[in-house]
Amino acid sequence: MKKLTLTVLTAMLAMGSFAQTTATAEPTAKTQGMKDVRKDTRDIRHDKGIRHYEMKHGDKAQAKAETKDIKADKKDRRADAKDLKKDGIKHPIKRADKQIHRENERHEKH
């Protein structure tokens, strides 16, 4: 009887300690969504630069491919922004632009 009581008490304490531990910090839908919008925005800017370079140097086929890539990135960004608006974030694309700007300023100072 004594062993059974100690076993039950130990099991209850173990369950209690597991219940109090926090899970690892996983990114929430909002943070992951904003990260996706920032990545898409950076991709769009990068692709526009490449497209400008290709047009300047006469490679119209490559420029056309970059234009398709830009359109796909914009489509992804709009879809992510729509999801973020449902999550309660106002103006996610504008917010992402500001976040990118702040991050770039921070890197220029160092």
C-alpha positions as semicolon CSV with decimal commas, in nm:
position;residue;x (nm);y (nm);z (nm)
1;M;0,000;0,000;0,000
2;K;0,287;0,233;0,084
3;K;0,456;0,173;-0,253
4;L;0,131;0,240;-0,439
5;T;0,078;0,570;-0,255
6;L;0,435;0,684;-0,324
7;T;0,405;0,586;-0,690
8;V;0,078;0,780;-0,732
9;L;0,222;1,083;-0,549
10;T;0,535;1,079;-0,767
11;A;0,326;1,051;-1,083
12;M;0,105;1,344;-0,978
13;L;0,409;1,562;-0,903
14;A;0,562;1,472;-1,239
15;M;0,241;1,562;-1,422
16;G;0,223;1,889;-1,235
17;S;0,576;1,983;-1,324
18;F;0,522;1,900;-1,694
19;A;0,203;2,106;-1,698
20;Q;0,390;2,414;-1,573
21;T;0,669;2,409;-1,826
22;T;0,625;2,639;-2,123
23;A;0,656;2,524;-2,479
24;T;0,934;2,651;-2,698
25;A;0,869;2,991;-2,848
26;E;0,719;2,909;-3,185
27;P;0,647;3,195;-3,421
28;T;0,286;3,300;-3,420
29;A;0,082;3,339;-3,736
30;K;0,120;3,717;-3,718
31;T;0,498;3,719;-3,685
32;Q;0,543;3,455;-3,952
33;G;0,303;3,640;-4,181
34;M;0,488;3,969;-4,138
35;K;0,815;3,788;-4,205
36;D;0,669;3,653;-4,530
37;V;0,549;4,000;-4,635
38;R;0,894;4,149;-4,566
39;K;1,063;3,870;-4,762
40;D;0,826;3,917;-5,057
41;T;0,884;4,293;-5,050
42;R;1,261;4,245;-5,055
43;D;1,228;3,996;-5,342
44;I;1,019;4,241;-5,540
45;R;1,274;4,518;-5,492
46;H;1,561;4,288;-5,586
47;D;1,384;4,158;-5,896
48;K;1,299;4,511;-6,008
49;G;1,666;4,600;-5,990
50;I;1,763;4,297;-6,194
51;R;1,488;4,371;-6,447
52;H;1,611;4,728;-6,484
53;Y;1,966;4,604;-6,541
54;E;1,851;4,349;-6,800
55;M;1,642;4,606;-6,988
56;K;1,934;4,849;-6,990
57;H;2,164;4,584;-7,138
58;G;1,912;4,458;-7,395
59;D;1,822;4,116;-7,254
60;K;1,447;4,143;-7,298
61;A;1,375;3,772;-7,251
62;Q;1,538;3,774;-6,909
63;A;1,359;4,098;-6,822
64;K;1,028;3,938;-6,914
65;A;1,107;3,644;-6,686
66;E;1,185;3,887;-6,403
67;T;0,852;4,060;-6,463
68;K;0,672;3,726;-6,421
69;D;0,867;3,668;-6,099
70;I;0,771;4,014;-5,972
71;K;0,405;3,945;-6,044
72;A;0,423;3,614;-5,856
73;D;0,590;3,782;-5,556
74;K;0,325;4,055;-5,553
75;K;0,052;3,792;-5,562
76;D;0,209;3,612;-5,264
77;R;0,248;3,940;-5,076
78;R;-0,117;4,033;-5,133
79;A;-0,231;3,691;-5,010
80;D;-0,016;3,720;-4,697
81;A;-0,144;4,074;-4,637
82;K;-0,503;3,955;-4,667
83;D;-0,440;3,687;-4,404
84;L;-0,273;3,939;-4,174
85;K;-0,567;4,176;-4,206
86;K;-0,791;3,892;-4,091
87;D;-0,558;3,848;-3,792
88;G;-0,606;4,215;-3,702
89;I;-0,295;4,382;-3,841
90;K;-0,373;4,711;-4,014
91;H;-0,187;4,800;-4,335
92;P;0,055;4,503;-4,333
93;I;0,239;4,601;-4,654
94;K;0,302;4,956;-4,534
95;R;0,409;4,819;-4,195
96;A;0,650;4,577;-4,363
97;D;0,800;4,865;-4,566
98;K;0,859;5,062;-4,246
99;Q;1,013;4,759;-4,074
100;I;1,250;4,705;-4,366
101;H;1,346;5,072;-4,362
102;R;1,416;5,063;-3,986
103;E;1,623;4,747;-4,023
104;N;1,826;4,897;-4,309
105;E;1,892;5,214;-4,106
106;R;2,005;5,005;-3,810
107;H;2,254;4,816;-4,029
108;E;2,389;5,136;-4,184
109;K;2,477;5,278;-3,840
110;H;2,700;4,984;-3,754
